[in-house]
């Protein structure tokens, strides 16, 4: 599904205001859910990477960056993800050689390239599986609003270009719950990019007494994309972010084809993209998530994967030492408090 355009307008539209009563009810329920005590506590520290809104703010690149930073400081992290879009309910260790996105979801395949990754609809069970595998720290991609597993540190990711959109709660706007309810339970904000909302988000964090962590998404190979005209396509939360990042690399983007988030590509999609690229002499470029979704495809979709190139990005923290200290402090604080197995609260 695509998020409605009015969510991201600076001011609430007539459609958003018409949905405000439903949003008020949803907001109260979401705030109540945030107040619930967690059902389980993992045997090792849990760092949750969430976001205030629906849509792609950069959670997965942030989770990967945290895992790699933990590894660089001598820790053994594991990554936990629900596996949206996959059939596997878990808890299951992700094998990037054998699993496909249809089984474990596209995000799981990206995470598994960085550190041991478990897909589990039951997050406490997934945490237990990672701890049993010898992980000393769990980085959970998404699940901030889910009360099933206790979080020892929650970092909320904000896209500085889009911020909170129109500032309203689902379904009137993109917010998952009231801002004050969410930030009160966060350990810090990760502000991605230098967009117009970066300053306001830093001030929001300061007023709440939370650290503001600045980061940016950077292409792994920025000079690779300047040679031939490009047909860029993407089925992610905000395809326009992908197109804009390509443009920032001076890539000659001739055509942009957006699809809904977690889009499952069809033969018709592949036929259209391949024919247009051939007809107009364009280079097919997509995101790493989209390439993961095409893994294991056959026929025309296998040809689409073969002829497409992945535009890979990494999240770079402005002050990685600040983030490393947060990780180490969390691990040191929690490790002495935990037993050997998840403790279910009664």
Secondary structure, 3 states (H helix, E strand, C coil): CCCCHHHHCCCCCHHHHHCHHHHHHHHHHHHHHHHCCCCEECCCEEEEEEECECCCCCHHHHHHHHHHHHHHCCCCEEEEECCCCCCCCEEEECCCCCCCHHHHCHHHHHHHCCCEEEEECCHHHHHHHHHHCCCCEEEEECCCCCCCECCCEEEEEEECCCCCCCCCECCCCCECCCHHHHHHCCCEEEEECCCCCHHHHHHHHHHCCCEEEEEEEEECCHHHHCCCCEEEEECCCCHHHHHHHHHHCCCCEEEEEECCCCCCCCHHHHHHHHHHHHHHCCEEEEEHHHHHHCCCCCHHHHHHHHHEEEECEEEEECCHHHHHHHHHHHHHHHHCCCCCCCEECC
